[in-house]
Amino acid sequence: MLRFIVSRVVQSVITILIIVSVVFVVLNLSGDPIRMMASPTASEQEVAVLRTEFGFDKPLVVRYVDFLAQVSRLRFGDSISTQQPALKLVLQRMPATLLLAFAALALATLIGIPLGMLAAVKRGKTADTAAMLVSMVGQSMPVFWIALLLIFVFGVMIPILPPSGYGTPAHLVLPSVSIAIFLLAGIVRVTRSSVLEVLEQPFVTVVRSKGLAERVVLFKHVFRNASIPVLTQLSLQMRFVIGGSVVVESVFGWPGVGQLLAQAAYGRDYPVVIAATFFIALFILAFSMVLDLAYGLVDPRVRIWQ
């Protein structure tokens, strides 16, 4: 297991290095943030002073080397727009993003897995058709459209939930449901296909012949053997949840890292964009590694813990 963890940590470091490097190059080729900072009436001398102050007068290669040295020490510099430490801004927003991400993933999992198992057990019947219809509807609608639709229905037509804001459980409902509806499609499809494959195995017939209750057969024996693809799907879904939070948080005014990243990218606030991208990538990689470790717990054939 130690060898596996070390290997994954090394892979994660390389992945983060590639991600932040790509972001650095793209941001530096997208325009001059100093012009956005400076007053419209600023002289060329004042612009030059700002450019020197923030290090934009150096060659790109030198700035890249300095950038990697700073990132390795978790020093991302100060926000260009607010003059506050970029790391502080990101860490202040991270709890809201994680709350939304885990709430949406938990909701999608609690609904999607039973729905996928029901579709597999009732294969070809009305329940199977209904479950797959729900899956297709959720997958075919963009998440921002789902968010706007929920706001219109439950925030305008039937105003029972706040359409935006943060601070109470009611504010969490619409953003998390918006993401969960989109996630349901993948979870239902993967669970259904994986459970169907396991149901055709001979050991299921043997277990049933022992007289065990059907729910015991399904949840203790069938689902455990079908869980590896489901865990993999959850890992992929978490990447979407964190990455797609930019859209959802912007629509609902949710004060998370996604909203901060969107604002920083629009304003070419390099330090904030780099810091937000770094921590988003770090969290996704950490979550993926935790799920990989879970493989060895649910399936002894996966030799991770040895």
C-alpha angles and dihedrals in degrees: 000000000000090000090051093050093048090049092050092047091053091048090048093052091051091047093050090047091054093045097050091043092055091047091049093052094045093049093047091051095046099073147293113297091191090069089056092049096048123081115260087244095048116129124234089254092056091048090050091052091052091047091053092045093055095039097247091129091073124091115270094248092053091048090050093053090048089047094054091047091052095045091050087060093043091248110139098166129234126314111263093219102041102022089227123127109277091218091056092050092051095046090050090056098040098083091057092050094047091048091053093043097051093041091053094044093046092050093048091047096048091051102031101051097051089042092052092047090049090051090051095047092045094043113174093008133107094271091054092050092048093049093050091046090055088048094052094046092052093048096046095055119076112238093240090055091050089050093050091046092052091048091051094048103038100024102040114015095034103017099200098123131046110256093212143005139071138248109073135062089250090062089056096056103076098041093048093045090050091057094038093056090055092046094050093075097063095040094050094048096046093045092049096049094043094049091047090054092051093045088062093058118107094234090067090061090049092051092049091049088062089067098247118160114265093241090055091050092049102043102030101038112014101039094043090057091044096047101090095075089043092054090049090052091050089053091053091046093054089057089057093045093055095038094043092049087089090072099038095045091049093050095048098035089242108170097227137125091271093061090044091051092050092051093046094048091050091050094042090238095168101187093051094045092050094046093047093047091048095054094042090053091044093053094047092050092047091050091049091051092051090053090048089055089050089060090072092052097051096038120034090197089073103084101209100117094051 
